[in-house]
Amino acid sequence: MKGRVLIVAGSDSGGGAGIQADIKTVTALGGYAATAITALTAQDTHTVHGIYEVPPAFVGQQMEVVLGDIGADCIKTGMLHSPAILWTIVDVLTRLAPDVPLVVDPVMAAKGGAALVQPETIDVIRSKLLPLATVVTPNIPEAALLIGRPIQGAKDAQEAGRALLAFGPKAVLIKGGHLDGPKVVDLLVTEKRAIRLESPRIASTSTHGTGCTLASGIATGLAQGMALEAAVRRAREYLMEAIRTAPGFGGGHGPLNHGHTLVRK
């Protein structure tokens, strides 16, 4: 076991996304997962039926005790439901983990379309969280919300990556799964270059938690000392196999096979 990852995110009662997907991913890639839970959701493969926000002070306490005892080699954020939660997290990060790599997955909606953040939260993400990020990993709809304009193709996606860099993160991974085409093309954008990462598109409805899984995979790689591009490539390979071998549970957007790296004896 190598690489301590502190995950600050919401819980998915269905187990396919959120904290549950994060823990599975980190474990399957050989890391150690600790958590600070920001919200509880009543969720299945169809939609989010309810959200219960954890009090901000308790979110901060979860982070503080983990960082003070176990420590972290990387921190990953996911669902941050309200501005109060965000302000608390930014405070803890700047006080206790200013030099720890940070992966920001700007989770704004569930796969079924249900909103997971309050509208005013987006401004705080832009102004306070993104400047702390080693890498931010929006999908196309999330990137469009963050930059305030639609994204309709590969050229728009690259421009969106550049626009997001202006908010202060060191790198941006624009996930291209929402764009049409036989391949999924992600763009890893830094100040120096934009790297195209392509994979054949897998025809599957088992795509719940893909964003959480990818971001946690990247965080695990960074926690283990991998360079960013290498961490992204390994996380993408892990994710694609998890989709390809998904169990087919549920009647909506089903969960992935996070355990495909495990060898039964």
BAZAKOL-860154 format. One line per 5 residues: number of its first residue (from 0); their letters; for each residue y, x, z of N, C-alpha, C. Coordinates in steps of 0.05 Angstrom, whole numbers, plus 5000, padded with zeros to 4 digits. Layout:
N
NUM	A	Y/X/Z/Y/X/Z/Y/X/Z | ...
// end
This chain:
265
0	MKGRV	4976/5017/5000/5000/5000/5000/5025/5018/5000 | 5042/5013/4980/5066/5029/4978/5090/5012/4969 | 5112/5015/4982/5136/5000/4974/5141/4975/4991 | 5162/4976/5008/5169/4953/5025/5190/4936/5010 | 5183/4911/5006/5202/4893/4992/5209/4870/5011
5	LIVAG	5235/4867/5016/5245/4844/5032/5254/4823/5012 | 5241/4800/5014/5247/4778/4995/5264/4757/5010 | 5287/4750/4999/5305/4730/5011/5306/4707/4991 | 5291/4686/4997/5288/4664/4977/5277/4639/4991 | 5274/4618/4974/5264/4593/4984/5234/4590/4982
10	SDSGG	5223/4572/4997/5194/4566/4997/5188/4544/4978 | 5166/4547/4963/5155/4527/4945/5129/4516/4956 | 5129/4491/4965/5105/4480/4977/5082/4480/4958 | 5087/4479/4932/5065/4480/4912/5053/4507/4908 | 5066/4528/4918/5055/4555/4918/5059/4570/4892
15	GAGIQ	5071/4558/4872/5073/4571/4846/5097/4588/4842 | 5119/4582/4857/5144/4597/4854/5154/4605/4881 | 5179/4614/4882/5192/4620/4908/5178/4641/4924 | 5181/4639/4950/5170/4659/4968/5140/4663/4964 | 5126/4641/4958/5097/4644/4954/5090/4661/4930
20	ADIKT	5103/4656/4908/5099/4673/4884/5107/4702/4889 | 5129/4705/4904/5139/4732/4910/5119/4748/4926 | 5109/4736/4947/5090/4751/4964/5065/4758/4948 | 5055/4739/4932/5031/4744/4916/5035/4767/4897 | 5059/4767/4884/5065/4788/4864/5067/4815/4877
25	VTALG	5082/4817/4898/5085/4843/4912/5058/4854/4921 | 5042/4836/4932/5016/4844/4942/4997/4853/4919 | 4997/4838/4898/4980/4844/4875/4988/4871/4862 | 5013/4879/4864/5022/4904/4853/5022/4927/4873 | 5010/4922/4896/5006/4944/4915/5028/4949/4935
30	GYAAT	5047/4930/4937/5069/4934/4955/5065/4917/4981 | 5086/4919/4998/5086/4904/5023/5109/4885/5023 | 5104/4859/5027/5124/4838/5025/5132/4828/5053 | 5158/4829/5059/5169/4816/5082/5189/4794/5071 | 5196/4775/5088/5211/4752/5078/5234/4743/5096
35	AITAL	5254/4732/5084/5274/4716/5098/5277/4690/5082 | 5268/4668/5094/5267/4643/5079/5293/4628/5081 | 5304/4621/5058/5331/4608/5057/5330/4578/5056 | 5308/4567/5046/5305/4538/5044/5276/4531/5041 | 5269/4506/5049/5243/4495/5046/5245/4474/5024
40	TAQDT	5226/4474/5006/5226/4453/4985/5199/4438/4986 | 5201/4412/4981/5178/4395/4976/5175/4394/4946 | 5156/4409/4936/5155/4414/4907/5126/4414/4897 | 5123/4404/4872/5097/4405/4859/5102/4416/4831 | 5082/4412/4813/5085/4423/4786/5104/4406/4769
45	HTVHG	5112/4383/4779/5129/4365/4763/5159/4369/4770 | 5165/4370/4796/5194/4371/4803/5197/4379/4832 | 5222/4382/4840/5229/4387/4868/5236/4359/4881 | 5221/4351/4901/5224/4325/4913/5243/4325/4937 | 5248/4349/4948/5266/4351/4970/5272/4380/4977
50	IYEVP	5296/4384/4989/5304/4411/4997/5315/4409/5026 | 5305/4427/5043/5315/4430/5070/5326/4458/5073 | 5352/4460/5077/5364/4487/5079/5361/4498/5107 | 5353/4524/5108/5351/4538/5133/5380/4545/5142 | 5386/4542/5168/5413/4549/5177/5420/4578/5170
55	PAFVG	5444/4583/5160/5452/4610/5151/5448/4631/5172 | 5455/4625/5197/5452/4646/5217/5423/4655/5221 | 5405/4636/5217/5377/4643/5220/5367/4659/5196 | 5378/4653/5173/5371/4670/5149/5380/4699/5155 | 5404/4702/5165/5414/4728/5171/5397/4742/5192
60	QQMEV	5388/4727/5213/5372/4738/5234/5345/4748/5223 | 5333/4732/5205/5308/4741/5192/5311/4768/5178 | 5333/4770/5163/5338/4796/5149/5343/4819/5169 | 5359/4814/5189/5366/4835/5208/5342/4846/5222 | 5324/4829/5232/5302/4839/5248/5282/4854/5230
65	VLGDI	5278/4845/5205/5261/4860/5187/5272/4887/5180 | 5298/4887/5173/5310/4913/5165/5312/4932/5189 | 5315/4921/5213/5318/4938/5237/5291/4950/5246 | 5269/4938/5239/5243/4947/5248/5226/4958/5225 | 5220/4941/5206/5202/4950/5184/5217/4965/5163
70	GADCI	5242/4957/5157/5258/4970/5136/5250/4959/5109 | 5264/4967/5088/5259/4958/5061/5266/4980/5041 | 5249/4983/5021/5254/5001/4999/5267/4987/4975 | 5266/4960/4975/5280/4944/4956/5283/4916/4968 | 5304/4902/4960/5309/4875/4969/5311/4857/4944
75	KTGML	5299/4834/4945/5300/4815/4923/5310/4789/4933 | 5330/4777/4919/5339/4751/4926/5331/4731/4905 | 5325/4706/4914/5318/4685/4897/5336/4661/4902 | 5324/4638/4910/5339/4614/4914/5358/4617/4938 | 5384/4615/4932/5406/4616/4952/5422/4590/4949
80	HSPAI	5416/4571/4966/5424/4543/4960/5454/4538/4963 | 5467/4551/4982/5495/4544/4988/5512/4568/4991 | 5539/4565/4989/5557/4588/4994/5554/4600/5022 | 5549/4584/5042/5546/4594/5069/5522/4613/5071 | 5500/4606/5058/5476/4624/5057/5484/4650/5043
85	LWTIV	5497/4647/5021/5505/4671/5005/5523/4690/5021 | 5543/4679/5034/5561/4695/5050/5546/4710/5072 | 5527/4697/5084/5511/4710/5105/5495/4733/5094 | 5482/4728/5071/5465/4749/5059/5482/4773/5050 | 5505/4768/5038/5523/4790/5030/5532/4806/5054
90	DVLTR	5537/4793/5076/5545/4807/5100/5523/4825/5110 | 5498/4815/5111/5476/4832/5121/5471/4855/5101 | 5472/4850/5076/5467/4871/5056/5487/4893/5058 | 5512/4886/5060/5533/4907/5061/5533/4922/5088 | 5525/4909/5109/5524/4923/5136/5499/4940/5139
95	LAPDV	5476/4929/5132/5450/4941/5140/5435/4953/5116 | 5441/4947/5092/5426/4957/5069/5443/4964/5045 | 5465/4978/5049/5483/4984/5027/5471/5002/5005 | 5451/5018/5013/5439/5036/4993/5411/5028/4984 | 5402/5005/4992/5376/4995/4984/5378/4981/4957
100	PLVVD	5361/4988/4938/5362/4974/4912/5359/4944/4916 | 5374/4929/4899/5375/4900/4902/5369/4887/4875 | 5349/4870/4874/5343/4854/4850/5352/4825/4855 | 5370/4816/4839/5381/4789/4842/5370/4771/4820 | 5353/4751/4828/5344/4731/4810/5361/4706/4816
105	PVMAA	5380/4700/4798/5399/4678/4804/5386/4650/4799 | 5368/4643/4817/5353/4618/4814/5372/4594/4817 | 5374/4578/4796/5393/4555/4796/5380/4528/4791 | 5356/4529/4779/5342/4504/4773/5312/4509/4772 | 5296/4489/4781/5267/4492/4779/5258/4487/4750
110	KGGAA	5233/4494/4745/5223/4491/4717/5225/4463/4707 | 5223/4443/4725/5225/4416/4717/5253/4406/4713 | 5273/4423/4719/5301/4417/4715/5317/4410/4739 | 5304/4407/4763/5319/4400/4787/5337/4423/4796 | 5362/4416/4803/5381/4436/4812/5373/4447/4839
115	LVQPE	5376/4474/4842/5368/4487/4867/5391/4500/4881 | 5415/4498/4870/5439/4509/4883/5461/4489/4882 | 5479/4490/4901/5504/4474/4900/5523/4487/4879 | 5538/4471/4864/5554/4481/4843/5573/4503/4851 | 5585/4501/4875/5604/4521/4884/5591/4548/4891
120	TIDVI	5564/4548/4893/5550/4573/4899/5553/4593/4876 | 5555/4583/4851/5555/4600/4828/5579/4620/4829 | 5602/4611/4838/5625/4629/4840/5620/4651/4860 | 5606/4645/4882/5601/4666/4902/5580/4686/4891 | 5561/4676/4876/5541/4694/4863/5556/4714/4846
125	RSKLL	5574/4704/4829/5589/4721/4810/5606/4742/4825 | 5621/4733/4845/5641/4750/4857/5631/4768/4879 | 5610/4760/4893/5601/4774/4917/5573/4787/4915 | 5555/4773/4902/5527/4783/4901/5522/4801/4878 | 5531/4794/4854/5526/4810/4830/5537/4839/4833
130	PLATV	5560/4843/4845/5569/4871/4848/5551/4889/4864 | 5533/4877/4880/5515/4893/4897/5488/4899/4883 | 5484/4886/4860/5457/4886/4847/5451/4911/4832 | 5426/4921/4835/5415/4942/4818/5409/4929/4791 | 5398/4905/4791/5392/4891/4767/5393/4861/4773
135	VTPNI	5404/4845/4755/5404/4816/4757/5387/4805/4734 | 5371/4784/4739/5350/4776/4720/5353/4747/4712 | 5374/4738/4700/5377/4710/4692/5361/4703/4667 | 5352/4678/4666/5342/4667/4641/5366/4658/4625 | 5361/4647/4602/5383/4639/4584/5401/4618/4597
140	PEAAL	5391/4595/4608/5408/4576/4621/5424/4587/4644 | 5411/4604/4660/5425/4616/4683/5448/4635/4674 | 5442/4651/4654/5462/4669/4643/5486/4653/4632 | 5480/4631/4619/5501/4614/4607/5519/4603/4630 | 5507/4594/4651/5522/4584/4674/5540/4605/4686
145	LIGRP	5529/4629/4688/5544/4651/4701/5567/4660/4684 | 5564/4660/4658/5587/4670/4641/5604/4647/4631 | 5595/4622/4635/5611/4599/4628/5612/4592/4599 | 5592/4599/4584/5590/4591/4555/5561/4591/4546 | 5555/4576/4525/5528/4573/4515/5517/4599/4503
150	IQGAK	5491/4602/4503/5477/4624/4490/5457/4613/4471 | 5460/4619/4445/5444/4606/4425/5426/4624/4409 | 5427/4650/4413/5411/4669/4398/5412/4696/4410 | 5398/4715/4396/5395/4742/4407/5422/4756/4409 | 5440/4752/4390/5466/4764/4391/5482/4754/4415
155	DAQEA	5481/4727/4419/5494/4716/4443/5483/4727/4469 | 5456/4731/4469/5443/4741/4493/5453/4769/4500 | 5456/4786/4480/5466/4813/4485/5495/4813/4495 | 5511/4796/4483/5538/4793/4492/5540/4782/4520 | 5521/4764/4527/5520/4754/4554/5513/4776/4574
160	GRALL	5495/4794/4566/5488/4816/4583/5512/4834/4589 | 5528/4839/4568/5552/4855/4571/5572/4840/4589 | 5575/4814/4586/5593/4799/4602/5585/4799/4631 | 5559/4798/4636/5549/4798/4664/5553/4826/4677 | 5551/4847/4661/5556/4874/4671/5584/4876/4683
165	AFGPK	5603/4861/4671/5631/4862/4680/5634/4852/4709 | 5614/4837/4719/5615/4828/4747/5606/4849/4766 | 5595/4871/4756/5589/4894/4774/5561/4903/4778 | 5540/4888/4768/5513/4899/4772/5508/4924/4755 | 5489/4940/4763/5483/4964/4747/5469/4958/4721
170	AVLIK	5453/4936/4721/5438/4929/4697/5434/4899/4697 | 5428/4888/4673/5423/4859/4670/5398/4856/4653 | 5379/4840/4662/5356/4834/4645/5359/4804/4637 | 5366/4800/4611/5368/4773/4601/5340/4765/4591 | 5328/4744/4604/5302/4735/4596/5303/4715/4574
175	GGHLD	5289/4721/4552/5292/4705/4528/5272/4683/4523 | 5257/4675/4544/5236/4655/4540/5246/4628/4531 | 5272/4621/4536/5283/4596/4527/5291/4595/4498 | 5293/4619/4485/5300/4620/4457/5276/4615/4440 | 5279/4605/4416/5257/4599/4398/5247/4624/4385
180	GPKVV	5222/4623/4375/5210/4645/4360/5182/4651/4370 | 5166/4665/4354/5138/4672/4361/5136/4693/4382 | 5158/4707/4388/5158/4728/4408/5179/4721/4430 | 5172/4730/4454/5192/4729/4476/5206/4755/4476 | 5232/4755/4473/5248/4779/4472/5267/4779/4496
185	DLLVT	5262/4798/4514/5280/4803/4537/5298/4826/4530 | 5322/4826/4541/5341/4848/4536/5349/4861/4563 | 5343/4886/4566/5352/4901/4590/5378/4916/4582 | 5400/4907/4593/5426/4916/4585/5438/4933/4608 | 5447/4958/4601/5461/4975/4619/5487/4983/4605
190	EKRAI	5503/4999/4619/5528/5008/4607/5523/5025/4583 | 5500/5039/4582/5495/5058/4560/5480/5046/4537 | 5463/5026/4541/5447/5015/4519/5435/4988/4526 | 5423/4975/4505/5409/4950/4508/5380/4955/4497 | 5360/4950/4514/5333/4955/4506/5319/4929/4501
195	RLESP	5307/4925/4477/5292/4901/4471/5263/4904/4481 | 5254/4884/4495/5227/4884/4505/5213/4859/4494 | 5193/4863/4477/5181/4841/4463/5152/4836/4471 | 5144/4811/4472/5117/4803/4477/5110/4778/4460 | 5085/4776/4451/5078/4751/4437/5081/4727/4456
200	RIAST	5091/4705/4445/5095/4681/4461/5068/4669/4466 | 5062/4662/4491/5037/4650/4499/5041/4619/4501 | 5025/4604/4486/5028/4575/4486/5014/4565/4512 | 5031/4557/4531/5020/4550/4557/5041/4532/4572 | 5030/4513/4588/5048/4498/4606/5047/4510/4634
205	STHGT	5031/4531/4637/5029/4545/4664/5050/4566/4666 | 5075/4558/4670/5098/4576/4670/5115/4573/4695 | 5105/4558/4715/5121/4554/4739/5121/4580/4755 | 5145/4589/4762/5148/4614/4778/5149/4639/4762 | 5153/4637/4736/5154/4662/4719/5178/4679/4727
210	GCTLA	5201/4667/4732/5224/4683/4739/5221/4697/4766 | 5211/4682/4785/5206/4694/4812/5187/4717/4810 | 5166/4713/4794/5145/4733/4791/5155/4758/4778 | 5171/4755/4757/5181/4778/4743/5200/4794/4761 | 5218/4780/4774/5238/4794/4791/5224/4809/4814
215	SGIAT	5204/4796/4826/5189/4809/4848/5173/4832/4838 | 5162/4830/4814/5148/4852/4802/5166/4876/4798 | 5191/4871/4788/5210/4892/4785/5218/4905/4812 | 5222/4888/4832/5229/4897/4858/5207/4915/4870 | 5182/4908/4865/5160/4924/4875/5160/4951/4862
220	GLAQG	5164/4952/4836/5166/4977/4822/5188/4995/4833 | 5212/4984/4836/5234/4999/4847/5228/5009/4875 | 5215/4992/4892/5208/5000/4919/5187/5023/4919 | 5172/5024/4898/5151/5045/4895/5162/5070/4882 | 5188/5071/4876/5200/5095/4864/5201/5096/4834
225	MALEA	5193/5074/4821/5194/5074/4792/5223/5072/4781 | 5228/5084/4758/5253/5080/4744/5255/5051/4735 | 5280/5041/4732/5284/5012/4726/5269/5003/4701 | 5271/5018/4679/5257/5009/4654/5227/5008/4658 | 5216/5028/4672/5187/5028/4676/5179/5005/4694
230	AVRRA	5195/4999/4715/5189/4976/4732/5190/4950/4717 | 5210/4947/4699/5212/4922/4683/5188/4919/4665 | 5180/4941/4652/5157/4940/4633/5131/4932/4647 | 5127/4945/4671/5102/4938/4685/5103/4909/4695 | 5126/4900/4704/5128/4873/4714/5123/4853/4691
235	REYLM	5133/4859/4667/5129/4841/4645/5099/4840/4637 | 5086/4862/4637/5057/4863/4631/5041/4847/4652 | 5048/4850/4677/5035/4835/4698/5039/4805/4694 | 5064/4797/4688/5071/4769/4684/5056/4757/4661 | 5055/4771/4638/5042/4760/4614/5012/4755/4619
240	EAIRT	4999/4773/4633/4971/4769/4639/4967/4746/4659 | 4986/4743/4678/4985/4721/4697/4988/4694/4683 | 5004/4693/4662/5006/4668/4646/4981/4664/4630 | 4972/4685/4617/4948/4683/4599/4923/4673/4614 | 4920/4681/4640/4896/4675/4655/4902/4653/4676
245	APGFG	4923/4638/4673/4931/4617/4692/4908/4597/4696 | 4906/4586/4721/4883/4568/4727/4886/4540/4716 | 4909/4532/4708/4912/4505/4697/4915/4483/4718 | 4925/4490/4741/4927/4470/4762/4952/4452/4758 | 4950/4426/4766/4972/4408/4766/4976/4395/4739
250	GGHGP	4993/4374/4739/4997/4359/4714/5024/4365/4701 | 5039/4384/4712/5065/4391/4700/5065/4420/4692 | 5086/4435/4700/5087/4463/4696/5071/4477/4717 | 5047/4487/4710/5028/4497/4729/5034/4525/4738 | 5020/4534/4759/5024/4561/4770/5009/4582/4754
255	LNHGH	5016/4607/4759/5004/4630/4746/4980/4640/4761 | 4966/4659/4749/4945/4673/4763/4956/4699/4774 | 4968/4698/4798/4979/4722/4809/4959/4742/4818 | 4934/4734/4821/4913/4752/4831/4897/4766/4810 | 4907/4767/4785/4890/4779/4764/4886/4809/4767
260	TLVRK	4902/4822/4783/4898/4851/4787/4876/4856/4807 | 4867/4836/4821/4847/4840/4842/4819/4841/4830 | 4803/4860/4838/4776/4863/4827/4756/4854/4848 | 4740/4834/4841/4720/4824/4860/4696/4843/4860 | 4685/4847/4883/4662/4865/4886/4638/4849/4896
// end
